[in-house]
Structure formats: structure tokens, C-alpha cells
Amino acid sequence: MLFSSRTPPRFPAAAPPPSRVREIDVLRGFALLGILLVNVQTMAGPRVGAGGELVVSRVDQVAAWLVTALVSAKFYLLFSFLFGYSFTLQRVAAEHAGAPFAPRHLRRLSCLFLLGLAHGVLLFSGDVLMVYAVLSLVLFAVRDTASPTLLRTAAWLVAGTAACLLAWGWLTVAFAQPLRPQDVTAVVHEWVTAYRGEPGAVVEARLRSLRDTLGWNILYGADMLAAFLAGLAAGRRRVLAETDRYRAWMTQILVCGLPAGLAGSVFMAVCRNGPLDARWYDVGSAVGVLTAPALTAAYVCGLLLLLGTGPGRRLGHVLAPAGRMALTNYLTQSLVAAFVFTGYGLACYGRHGTAAVLAGAVVLYVAQLTVSNRLLRHLRYGPAEWLLRTATLARRP
């Protein structure tokens, strides 16, 4: 077993300072693409014709279906896992500096919450930073819990989230009526009017969306917490810092996790994007929650194994700088999308199909890879990372 310790970890005062784990940066850089491909569809909205009707081409349907099957519900788990893993590095860093960890952690999550609040209200109501900040309190509370207990708890959280979604989904399938086209058109028209309007209307729409999705954020927060706990357990074993020790284990996960995860994700895409109708959305989401960890783990292990090859090392060199400033890049993605799709700038909400929006997202991601690489040749941190580190240390880094 990888995580076999049954006693809480102890970090001695003389622990060596944690060096930067390149694999974490590479994985974060990789995750940025997945997060962008999912979020940008929400920010862009569905394509709307001149008469207010939905316009969906076959190409757009295929593009949305593939993103759901291969990307949706996988990359927020990866970011959450890395957040939990990094918690162990931050704790060791505090121990090495002789600084109390609790105040550092509280300052860090307070700054993260405020960044998330501004992000959610002004740029993207699907923000996760506020959720991360709240869940960080739980992470701190269980920091000395034995690894097997953490992993069992994570499994129960995933199962519980899936069970709730499945119960709600079956009720919807059994009792809800299919959405009428005119009802969908009315809702889309409301959002188009808001997001193409003045900045005040955009902010009002963001606030309304934050309120309406609070319950779902709480539910999916349990799934994120499960990834936090798995990351915390992995961080104790230095899984990402010592990948050579776990190559056989990672190969096994890749071989087993890829087909199982893909099967569940394909079913989720069938429910969310057709041919089944919208009533099946949450049934598909339940299956997706259960199987996404397998596919996410397969992606992670595949990339880590690839990094041991010549092409993989070159790929890691490209991805790592973006991962080092992942928070800056995440916020920048929302800033660019808000300018393009809302009344802050070009007001293109609902004007472009999914395929075109995803193509633009890839262009933005490539630009971020390039800018991150060049920027970090001259700076140690990205702007958001500098701010978060300043708040954490209560001084300029």
C-alpha cells in the first residue's frame, strides 16, 4: 500500500526547507487548460440567433460533448489534490522558519477568500477560491489525522456526493417535465440581456448566480474536500517529489483508471450533452463524480510517467512556468473572458458557438504559457502569487 502509515505525521523543528516540486508546477500548468476549457463555455454562454433562439451546429455539439467526456469534473479535482498536497509543504516551511503555522495559514486563506470574493462578484460566478478558503479550515483541523483515515473519509465523501446527485437526478427523470424550447429561450434571453449590459447589470447577474448556485457549491465542496484529503495523504509520502519510487504504481493506475474513468465520463456526456435529454443531467453527474477520480489519476500518472522521457521533459519545461503562477493565470483567464463576453468590454456573450470559443481558449492558453515563461525569467512570482505570499508571511517575500 502506498499510504500505510497509521500514525499522524510529525514535522521536526530541524526539518529541511521544502524545495520547489517541479512536478506540482507541471501538473498545475496542465490543469490550467482543462479549467479554461470548462469555464470559458459558461462565460461565453450558448450561441443565440438574431431572434433570440438557440443556435447549435453539429460541430458545436461534438466539441461540447468531447469537453464533457474528457475534461469536465476532472481538472478541479486535480487542482484540489494539488492544494492539499501543497498544504504539507507550507507546513514544513513554517516549521523550518520557526514560525507558528496557524497564523500563517489563517492569513493565507483569508487572502484567498478575498481574492475569490472579488473574482466571483466581478469576473466569474463559478469561482472556487472562496470554497478552497473555507475548506482550508477543515484541512487544518485534520492535519494530524492518520493517512488511512483521510483516504477512507475521502472515499465516503465522493460516494456521498454521488448518492445525493443520483437521488436528485432520478427524481428529476421520474417527475420533471422536459424543458420547453420557449422556456429555455426565455432564460437565455435574460442572461444575454444581463451580460451584454452595463457593468452594474453584469455584477448583479454574478451576485444572483452566486446565490442560486450556493447549494451546489456546498455539495461539490464535499467532492473537492475529498481531493484535498487525498492530496494531504500523498504529500506526506512525497509522491510527487519522489515519482521514481512509484513508477510501477503509477503505471498500474494508468492502465486501470483510464478505461474505468473514460466509461463513466462518456456516460456523463451522454446525459449532459445528448442524446439523453436535460432531465438526465444530474444522473450523469453522479456517475461522473464516482469515476472522475479514476480518470484524473490516470491523467496525472500518464503525465508524470511522460516527464521521465525526452519529449516529456521538454513538455514539462513549457508547462512548469505557467504552473508556478497558476493563480495569476486562473484570474487572468477570467479577466480576459469577462472583457470579451460581457458588457465590461466586447459584450460577445451568446454570439459565438462552442467550437469557436474553445479554439479561442486554446489560443489564450498558449499565450499564457509563453508569457509565464518569459515573465518568470525576470521575476520570482506572478502578481497574485506575490500578493498571496506577502499575506501569508505578513511581509514582502
PLY file of the C-alpha trace (Angstrom):
ply
format ascii 1.0
element vertex 397
property float x
property float y
property float z
element edge 396
property int vertex1
property int vertex2
end_header
0.00 0.00 0.00
1.22 3.48 -0.83
-0.29 5.13 2.25
0.35 2.65 5.05
1.18 4.92 7.98
-1.33 4.67 10.84
0.17 7.44 12.93
-0.08 11.19 12.36
3.00 12.77 10.79
5.40 14.73 12.92
7.43 17.57 11.48
10.61 18.13 13.49
11.81 21.67 14.07
15.02 20.87 12.20
13.20 19.67 9.09
14.94 20.77 5.89
13.26 23.57 3.97
10.99 22.20 1.24
12.40 22.69 -2.22
10.06 23.56 -5.06
8.50 20.41 -6.51
8.64 20.79 -10.28
6.03 18.10 -10.82
3.47 20.21 -8.95
4.14 23.15 -11.23
3.85 20.95 -14.33
0.54 19.48 -13.17
-0.83 22.92 -12.35
0.20 24.17 -15.77
-1.58 21.20 -17.34
-4.70 21.72 -15.20
-5.00 25.34 -16.32
-6.00 24.18 -19.80
-8.73 21.89 -18.51
-10.13 24.54 -16.19
-10.19 27.08 -19.02
-11.94 24.75 -21.48
-14.76 24.14 -18.99
-15.11 27.65 -17.57
-14.98 29.52 -20.86
-18.13 27.79 -22.10
-20.06 29.11 -19.13
-18.59 32.59 -19.54
-19.35 32.67 -23.27
-22.92 31.37 -22.97
-24.83 29.41 -25.64
-24.94 30.84 -29.14
-28.10 32.86 -29.73
-29.60 33.83 -33.07
-30.99 37.22 -34.08
-34.47 36.19 -32.94
-33.28 35.02 -29.55
-33.38 31.32 -30.48
-30.56 28.90 -29.62
-28.22 28.07 -32.50
-26.30 24.83 -32.12
-24.33 23.35 -35.01
-23.17 19.75 -35.23
-19.56 20.89 -34.76
-20.50 22.75 -31.58
-22.37 19.72 -30.26
-19.39 17.46 -30.84
-16.98 19.97 -29.25
-19.13 20.36 -26.13
-19.63 16.58 -25.88
-15.88 15.90 -26.05
-15.07 18.50 -23.39
-17.66 16.97 -21.07
-16.31 13.46 -21.65
-12.61 14.25 -21.42
-12.31 17.37 -19.29
-15.35 18.27 -17.15
-15.16 17.32 -13.45
-11.55 16.16 -13.77
-9.38 19.23 -13.51
-10.94 20.91 -10.48
-10.16 17.61 -8.74
-6.54 17.89 -9.88
-6.25 21.46 -8.58
-7.88 20.39 -5.31
-5.49 17.44 -4.95
-2.51 19.74 -5.52
-3.89 22.22 -2.98
-3.98 19.50 -0.33
-0.51 18.31 -1.32
0.90 21.83 -1.07
-0.51 22.16 2.44
2.17 19.73 3.63
4.91 21.83 2.00
3.60 25.02 3.60
3.57 23.33 6.99
7.16 22.16 6.66
8.19 25.65 5.50
6.65 27.19 8.63
8.39 24.63 10.82
11.73 25.36 9.18
11.25 29.11 9.61
10.34 28.63 13.26
7.04 30.42 12.64
3.65 29.32 14.04
1.77 27.61 11.25
-1.77 28.54 12.33
-1.44 32.33 11.86
0.29 31.83 8.52
-2.44 29.52 7.32
-5.21 31.83 8.52
-3.67 34.81 6.72
-3.26 32.75 3.56
-6.84 31.51 3.42
-8.19 34.97 4.33
-6.35 36.47 1.35
-7.54 33.60 -0.83
-11.15 34.17 0.24
-10.99 37.88 -0.54
-9.46 37.21 -3.95
-12.19 34.67 -4.60
-14.91 37.06 -3.49
-13.70 39.75 -5.89
-13.28 37.16 -8.63
-16.76 35.69 -8.13
-18.57 39.03 -7.96
-16.72 40.83 -10.74
-15.45 38.19 -13.16
-16.81 34.64 -12.86
-19.52 33.36 -10.55
-18.11 29.82 -10.85
-15.18 30.83 -8.62
-13.65 28.09 -6.45
-11.19 30.18 -4.44
-13.78 31.00 -1.78
-14.63 27.30 -1.49
-10.93 26.48 -1.18
-10.51 29.06 1.56
-13.39 27.63 3.60
-12.25 24.04 3.09
-8.75 25.06 4.18
-10.16 25.36 7.71
-11.16 21.70 7.54
-7.77 20.78 6.14
-6.08 22.50 9.08
-8.37 20.74 11.56
-7.50 17.27 10.22
-3.81 17.96 9.58
-2.66 15.25 12.04
-5.25 12.63 11.12
-3.78 9.29 10.04
-3.49 8.83 6.27
-5.73 5.73 6.05
-8.47 7.67 7.84
-8.07 10.57 5.42
-8.40 8.26 2.42
-11.42 6.44 3.83
-13.07 9.77 4.55
-12.30 10.94 1.02
-13.94 7.81 -0.42
-17.07 8.36 1.70
-17.26 12.00 0.63
-17.13 11.04 -3.06
-19.74 8.33 -2.54
-21.98 10.69 -0.58
-21.77 13.39 -3.23
-22.61 10.89 -5.96
-25.51 9.47 -3.93
-27.04 12.93 -3.46
-26.73 13.73 -7.16
-28.13 10.34 -8.14
-31.15 10.68 -5.83
-31.93 14.15 -7.16
-31.31 13.00 -10.72
-33.71 10.07 -10.52
-36.39 12.31 -9.04
-35.87 14.70 -11.93
-36.09 11.92 -14.50
-39.20 10.47 -12.87
-41.19 13.61 -12.20
-39.83 16.62 -14.12
-41.23 17.55 -17.49
-38.84 18.10 -20.41
-37.90 21.74 -20.85
-39.92 23.52 -23.50
-37.90 25.44 -26.10
-39.68 28.69 -25.22
-38.69 28.29 -21.54
-35.04 27.80 -22.47
-35.18 30.79 -24.81
-36.62 32.99 -22.05
-33.86 32.07 -19.60
-31.13 32.55 -22.20
-32.58 35.93 -23.17
-32.44 37.02 -19.52
-28.75 36.15 -19.24
-27.89 37.67 -22.63
-29.53 40.94 -21.58
-27.64 40.97 -18.28
-24.17 40.03 -19.53
-24.28 42.30 -22.58
-25.49 45.19 -20.43
-23.77 47.80 -18.33
-21.15 46.73 -15.74
-23.73 47.14 -12.97
-26.02 44.62 -14.67
-23.11 42.20 -15.04
-22.28 42.41 -11.33
-25.95 41.97 -10.41
-26.09 38.84 -12.58
-22.93 37.50 -10.93
-24.41 38.02 -7.46
-27.65 36.31 -8.47
-25.70 33.37 -9.88
-23.60 33.06 -6.71
-26.80 32.94 -4.66
-28.50 30.42 -6.92
-25.53 28.05 -7.00
-24.73 28.12 -3.28
-26.34 24.75 -2.63
-24.48 23.10 -5.48
-21.20 24.65 -4.30
-21.75 23.08 -0.89
-22.46 19.69 -2.46
-19.49 19.76 -4.81
-17.39 21.19 -1.97
-17.53 17.72 -0.42
-16.00 16.31 -3.61
-13.26 18.95 -3.52
-12.59 18.18 0.14
-12.10 14.53 -0.78
-9.38 15.58 -3.23
-7.84 17.83 -0.55
-7.59 14.88 1.82
-6.08 12.62 -0.84
-3.54 15.34 -1.61
-2.68 15.71 2.06
-2.04 11.97 2.34
0.05 11.98 -0.85
2.06 14.98 0.35
3.11 13.12 3.47
4.54 10.36 1.29
6.20 12.85 -1.09
4.57 11.09 -4.02
5.19 13.93 -6.46
8.69 14.70 -5.16
9.83 11.09 -5.45
7.99 9.84 -8.50
10.66 7.25 -9.37
9.64 5.27 -6.26
6.09 4.99 -7.52
6.51 4.36 -11.26
5.11 0.81 -11.12
2.18 2.01 -9.04
1.51 4.89 -11.46
1.62 2.55 -14.45
-0.99 0.34 -12.80
-3.25 3.32 -12.11
-2.92 4.50 -15.71
-3.83 1.08 -17.11
-6.78 0.53 -14.77
-8.00 4.08 -14.28
-8.12 5.19 -17.91
-10.81 2.76 -19.18
-12.91 2.96 -15.99
-12.75 6.75 -15.91
-13.48 7.11 -19.62
-16.51 4.83 -19.41
-18.06 6.92 -16.66
-17.19 10.17 -18.39
-18.73 9.04 -21.67
-21.94 8.19 -19.82
-21.85 11.63 -18.21
-21.51 13.24 -21.64
-24.43 11.21 -22.96
-26.58 12.50 -20.10
-25.39 16.10 -20.18
-24.92 16.68 -23.90
-27.16 14.09 -25.52
-28.64 12.01 -26.85
-30.44 11.83 -23.47
-32.38 14.98 -22.58
-31.58 17.53 -19.88
-33.51 15.65 -17.17
-30.65 13.12 -17.08
-28.05 15.80 -16.30
-27.65 15.00 -12.59
-27.75 11.23 -13.12
-24.80 11.63 -15.46
-23.11 13.95 -12.98
-23.43 11.32 -10.25
-21.65 8.73 -12.39
-19.10 11.37 -13.34
-18.33 12.16 -9.70
-17.75 8.46 -8.99
-15.47 7.85 -11.97
-13.72 11.23 -12.38
-11.07 10.40 -9.72
-10.01 7.38 -11.77
-9.63 9.40 -14.97
-7.97 12.31 -13.17
-5.48 9.93 -11.56
-4.82 8.32 -14.94
-4.13 11.73 -16.50
-1.78 12.61 -13.63
0.10 9.32 -13.73
0.36 9.40 -17.50
1.85 12.88 -17.46
4.26 12.04 -14.63
5.46 8.96 -16.49
5.85 11.02 -19.65
8.05 13.52 -17.79
10.68 10.80 -17.49
11.17 10.80 -21.28
12.91 13.30 -23.54
9.72 14.75 -25.06
8.15 14.77 -21.60
10.98 16.80 -20.13
10.56 19.36 -22.90
6.81 19.45 -22.27
7.44 19.94 -18.55
9.73 22.85 -19.34
6.83 24.50 -21.19
4.16 23.79 -18.57
6.06 24.47 -15.34
6.28 28.30 -15.56
2.50 28.56 -16.09
2.02 26.30 -13.09
4.32 28.42 -10.94
1.94 31.33 -11.45
-1.26 29.28 -11.69
-3.31 31.66 -9.54
-2.36 34.63 -11.71
-3.17 32.67 -14.85
-6.50 31.45 -13.46
-7.58 35.00 -12.64
-6.27 36.27 -15.98
-8.37 33.71 -17.83
-11.49 35.09 -16.16
-10.41 38.68 -16.76
-9.93 38.11 -20.48
-13.19 36.18 -20.79
-15.09 38.88 -18.88
-13.72 41.52 -21.23
-14.61 39.51 -24.33
-18.04 38.20 -23.34
-19.61 40.80 -21.02
-20.53 44.48 -21.03
-17.15 45.24 -19.46
-15.75 45.14 -22.98
-16.85 43.49 -26.23
-20.17 42.06 -24.93
-19.90 38.90 -27.05
-21.98 36.75 -24.68
-24.03 34.33 -26.78
-22.53 35.46 -30.08
-20.16 32.52 -30.76
-20.51 28.76 -30.93
-18.73 26.30 -28.65
-16.08 25.27 -31.18
-15.01 28.87 -31.82
-14.97 29.64 -28.10
-12.82 26.60 -27.35
-10.42 27.49 -30.15
-10.04 30.96 -28.66
-9.42 29.39 -25.26
-6.56 27.31 -26.66
-5.02 30.45 -28.15
-5.28 32.18 -24.76
-3.69 29.18 -23.03
-0.75 29.12 -25.45
-0.28 32.85 -24.85
-0.24 32.22 -21.10
2.40 29.53 -21.48
4.58 31.95 -23.44
4.08 34.94 -21.14
4.62 32.87 -17.99
7.89 31.52 -19.31
9.20 34.97 -20.17
7.90 36.68 -17.05
9.47 34.22 -14.64
12.87 34.75 -16.23
12.85 38.13 -14.52
10.54 37.66 -11.51
10.28 35.06 -8.75
6.49 35.12 -8.54
3.45 36.08 -10.53
1.46 39.10 -9.24
-1.27 37.07 -7.49
1.31 34.67 -6.03
3.31 37.62 -4.72
0.21 39.03 -3.05
-0.76 35.69 -1.51
2.78 35.05 -0.28
3.01 38.56 1.20
-0.22 38.00 3.10
0.93 34.56 4.27
4.30 35.76 5.58
2.95 39.15 6.75
5.91 40.75 4.97
7.25 41.21 1.47
8.73 37.92 0.19
0 1
1 2
2 3
3 4
4 5
5 6
6 7
7 8
8 9
9 10
10 11
11 12
12 13
13 14
14 15
15 16
16 17
17 18
18 19
19 20
20 21
21 22
22 23
23 24
24 25
25 26
26 27
27 28
28 29
29 30
30 31
31 32
32 33
33 34
34 35
35 36
36 37
37 38
38 39
39 40
40 41
41 42
42 43
43 44
44 45
45 46
46 47
47 48
48 49
49 50
50 51
51 52
52 53
53 54
54 55
55 56
56 57
57 58
58 59
59 60
60 61
61 62
62 63
63 64
64 65
65 66
66 67
67 68
68 69
69 70
70 71
71 72
72 73
73 74
74 75
75 76
76 77
77 78
78 79
79 80
80 81
81 82
82 83
83 84
84 85
85 86
86 87
87 88
88 89
89 90
90 91
91 92
92 93
93 94
94 95
95 96
96 97
97 98
98 99
99 100
100 101
101 102
102 103
103 104
104 105
105 106
106 107
107 108
108 109
109 110
110 111
111 112
112 113
113 114
114 115
115 116
116 117
117 118
118 119
119 120
120 121
121 122
122 123
123 124
124 125
125 126
126 127
127 128
128 129
129 130
130 131
131 132
132 133
133 134
134 135
135 136
136 137
137 138
138 139
139 140
140 141
141 142
142 143
143 144
144 145
145 146
146 147
147 148
148 149
149 150
150 151
151 152
152 153
153 154
154 155
155 156
156 157
157 158
158 159
159 160
160 161
161 162
162 163
163 164
164 165
165 166
166 167
167 168
168 169
169 170
170 171
171 172
172 173
173 174
174 175
175 176
176 177
177 178
178 179
179 180
180 181
181 182
182 183
183 184
184 185
185 186
186 187
187 188
188 189
189 190
190 191
191 192
192 193
193 194
194 195
195 196
196 197
197 198
198 199
199 200
200 201
201 202
202 203
203 204
204 205
205 206
206 207
207 208
208 209
209 210
210 211
211 212
212 213
213 214
214 215
215 216
216 217
217 218
218 219
219 220
220 221
221 222
222 223
223 224
224 225
225 226
226 227
227 228
228 229
229 230
230 231
231 232
232 233
233 234
234 235
235 236
236 237
237 238
238 239
239 240
240 241
241 242
242 243
243 244
244 245
245 246
246 247
247 248
248 249
249 250
250 251
251 252
252 253
253 254
254 255
255 256
256 257
257 258
258 259
259 260
260 261
261 262
262 263
263 264
264 265
265 266
266 267
267 268
268 269
269 270
270 271
271 272
272 273
273 274
274 275
275 276
276 277
277 278
278 279
279 280
280 281
281 282
282 283
283 284
284 285
285 286
286 287
287 288
288 289
289 290
290 291
291 292
292 293
293 294
294 295
295 296
296 297
297 298
298 299
299 300
300 301
301 302
302 303
303 304
304 305
305 306
306 307
307 308
308 309
309 310
310 311
311 312
312 313
313 314
314 315
315 316
316 317
317 318
318 319
319 320
320 321
321 322
322 323
323 324
324 325
325 326
326 327
327 328
328 329
329 330
330 331
331 332
332 333
333 334
334 335
335 336
336 337
337 338
338 339
339 340
340 341
341 342
342 343
343 344
344 345
345 346
346 347
347 348
348 349
349 350
350 351
351 352
352 353
353 354
354 355
355 356
356 357
357 358
358 359
359 360
360 361
361 362
362 363
363 364
364 365
365 366
366 367
367 368
368 369
369 370
370 371
371 372
372 373
373 374
374 375
375 376
376 377
377 378
378 379
379 380
380 381
381 382
382 383
383 384
384 385
385 386
386 387
387 388
388 389
389 390
390 391
391 392
392 393
393 394
394 395
395 396
